[in-house]
Amino acid sequence: MKFEIVYYWYLYLKYITMKIKILVPVLLLTAIIACNQSAKDDAKTGGTDQQKSVVSDANQKSGVYFANLKDGDVVKSPFVVQMGVSGMTVEPAGALNDGKGHHHLIIDGSYIEKGEMVPKDETHLHFGKGQTVDTLSLTPGDHTLTLQFADGMHKSYGKEWSTTIKIKVQ
């Protein structure tokens, strides 16, 4: 009788061990897939919720602003640029909606006149996915950064919706 009880316990433990050997890899695979999906979602939306939080600041007057840089800053390349807007809403390009648009960053250039298309080249960076954060690599020296807000078709909202700062890159 005792032998049977010990034998049944042995079979039960063997059964549980086999289930754990199957369950652990399944749980690990599920976790990996979930993390990968989260990274894909961040890439589609242009960043994490923390990155996208720099959209509006009640203390700002209507317009665009650099949330983490100010005129005259000295930075080391590469550096992070956080873009903000007050008085409008950031949304991805593609649709024309009143009071909405997305950021453009103009390197060593000025604002774009109202209604003109923002060019797309190495000095006119488009953030058409609604991004509000980017990392820039610039050559050492003095540079200007112009933040320009534009509608869903990349037409500029003009000087009123731009700001320019000078920075020194080390």
C-alpha positions as CSV (number, residue, x, y, z in Angstrom):
1,M,0.0,0.0,0.0
2,K,2.8,2.4,0.9
3,F,4.5,1.5,-2.3
4,E,1.5,2.4,-4.3
5,I,1.1,5.8,-2.6
6,V,4.8,6.6,-3.2
7,Y,4.5,5.4,-6.8
8,Y,1.4,7.6,-7.5
9,W,3.2,10.6,-6.0
10,Y,6.2,9.9,-8.2
11,L,3.9,9.8,-11.3
12,Y,2.1,13.0,-10.2
13,L,5.4,14.9,-9.7
14,K,6.6,13.6,-13.1
15,Y,3.4,14.8,-14.7
16,I,3.7,18.3,-13.1
17,T,7.4,18.6,-14.1
18,M,6.5,17.8,-17.7
19,K,3.7,20.4,-17.7
20,I,6.1,23.0,-16.3
21,K,8.7,22.2,-19.0
22,I,6.0,23.0,-21.6
23,L,4.5,26.0,-19.7
24,V,7.7,28.0,-19.1
25,P,8.7,28.2,-22.8
26,V,5.1,29.1,-23.8
27,L,5.0,31.9,-21.3
28,L,8.5,33.2,-22.4
29,L,7.4,33.1,-26.0
30,T,4.2,35.0,-25.2
31,A,6.2,37.7,-23.3
32,I,8.7,38.1,-26.2
33,I,5.8,38.5,-28.7
34,A,4.1,41.1,-26.5
35,C,7.2,43.1,-26.0
36,N,7.9,43.1,-29.8
37,Q,4.4,44.2,-30.5
38,S,4.8,47.1,-28.0
39,A,7.9,48.2,-29.8
40,K,6.1,48.1,-33.2
41,D,3.3,50.2,-31.8
42,D,5.7,52.8,-30.6
43,A,7.4,52.9,-34.0
44,K,4.0,53.3,-35.7
45,T,2.9,56.1,-33.4
46,G,6.2,57.9,-33.3
47,G,7.2,57.2,-29.8
48,T,6.1,56.2,-26.3
49,D,3.4,58.1,-24.3
50,Q,6.2,59.7,-22.4
51,Q,7.8,61.0,-25.6
52,K,4.5,62.2,-27.0
53,S,3.6,64.1,-23.8
54,V,5.5,67.2,-25.0
55,V,2.5,68.4,-27.1
56,S,1.0,71.2,-25.2
57,D,1.9,73.4,-22.2
58,A,-0.6,75.7,-20.6
59,N,2.1,78.2,-19.7
60,Q,3.0,78.7,-23.4
61,K,1.4,81.2,-25.7
62,S,0.0,79.9,-28.9
63,G,2.7,78.6,-31.2
64,V,5.5,76.1,-31.3
65,Y,8.5,75.8,-29.0
66,F,11.5,73.7,-28.2
67,A,10.7,72.0,-24.9
68,N,14.3,71.1,-24.0
69,L,16.4,73.6,-25.8
70,K,16.7,77.4,-25.7
71,D,18.5,80.0,-27.7
72,G,22.2,79.9,-27.1
73,D,22.4,76.4,-25.8
74,V,25.6,74.4,-26.2
75,V,25.0,70.7,-27.0
76,K,27.0,67.6,-27.8
77,S,26.1,65.7,-31.0
78,P,23.9,63.6,-31.1
79,F,21.3,65.4,-29.0
80,V,17.6,65.1,-28.3
81,V,15.1,67.7,-29.6
82,Q,11.7,67.9,-27.9
83,M,9.1,69.8,-29.9
84,G,6.0,71.3,-28.4
85,V,2.9,73.2,-29.6
86,S,0.3,75.3,-27.8
87,G,-3.0,76.3,-29.4
88,M,-3.1,73.4,-31.9
89,T,-3.0,69.7,-31.8
90,V,-0.3,67.4,-33.2
91,E,-1.6,64.7,-35.6
92,P,-0.1,62.6,-38.4
93,A,0.1,64.0,-41.9
94,G,-2.5,63.1,-44.5
95,A,-5.7,64.8,-43.3
96,L,-6.6,68.5,-43.4
97,N,-8.1,69.3,-40.0
98,D,-8.5,72.8,-38.6
99,G,-6.3,73.4,-35.7
100,K,-4.2,70.3,-36.3
101,G,-0.9,69.6,-37.9
102,H,2.6,68.3,-37.3
103,H,6.2,69.5,-36.8
104,H,9.0,70.2,-39.3
105,L,12.5,71.0,-38.3
106,I,14.5,73.3,-40.5
107,I,18.3,73.1,-40.0
108,D,20.2,76.3,-40.7
109,G,17.2,77.9,-42.4
110,S,14.3,80.2,-41.8
111,Y,10.5,79.7,-41.5
112,I,8.3,78.8,-44.5
113,E,5.7,81.4,-45.6
114,K,2.1,80.6,-44.8
115,G,0.5,78.2,-47.3
116,E,3.8,77.1,-48.9
117,M,4.8,73.5,-48.9
118,V,7.6,72.6,-46.6
119,P,10.4,71.1,-48.7
120,K,11.6,67.6,-47.9
121,D,15.4,67.3,-47.9
122,E,18.4,66.9,-45.6
123,T,17.8,70.3,-44.0
124,H,13.9,70.2,-43.8
125,L,13.0,67.3,-41.5
126,H,9.4,66.1,-41.5
127,F,7.7,64.6,-38.5
128,G,4.6,63.4,-40.4
129,K,3.8,60.6,-38.1
130,G,3.1,63.1,-35.3
131,Q,6.4,62.7,-33.6
132,T,7.4,65.3,-31.0
133,V,10.9,63.9,-30.1
134,D,13.9,63.3,-32.3
135,T,17.7,62.8,-32.0
136,L,19.8,65.0,-34.2
137,S,23.4,64.6,-35.2
138,L,25.0,67.8,-36.5
139,T,28.5,68.8,-37.3
140,P,30.4,70.9,-34.7
141,G,29.8,74.6,-34.9
142,D,27.0,77.2,-34.8
143,H,23.6,76.2,-36.2
144,T,20.0,77.5,-36.3
145,L,17.0,75.3,-35.7
146,T,13.7,76.5,-36.9
147,L,10.6,74.6,-35.7
148,Q,7.8,75.0,-38.2
149,F,4.2,73.8,-37.8
150,A,2.3,72.7,-40.9
151,D,-1.0,71.2,-41.8
152,G,-1.7,67.6,-42.9
153,M,-0.6,68.3,-46.4
154,H,2.7,69.9,-45.3
155,K,1.5,73.4,-46.0
156,S,3.1,75.9,-43.5
157,Y,1.1,77.8,-41.0
158,G,3.6,80.6,-41.5
159,K,5.9,82.7,-39.3
160,E,3.3,82.8,-36.4
161,W,3.7,79.0,-36.1
162,S,7.5,78.8,-36.2
163,T,10.3,79.6,-33.8
164,T,14.1,79.8,-34.4
165,I,16.9,79.3,-32.0
166,K,20.7,79.3,-32.3
167,I,22.7,76.5,-30.8
168,K,26.4,75.6,-30.7
169,V,27.2,71.9,-31.3
170,Q,30.4,70.6,-29.8
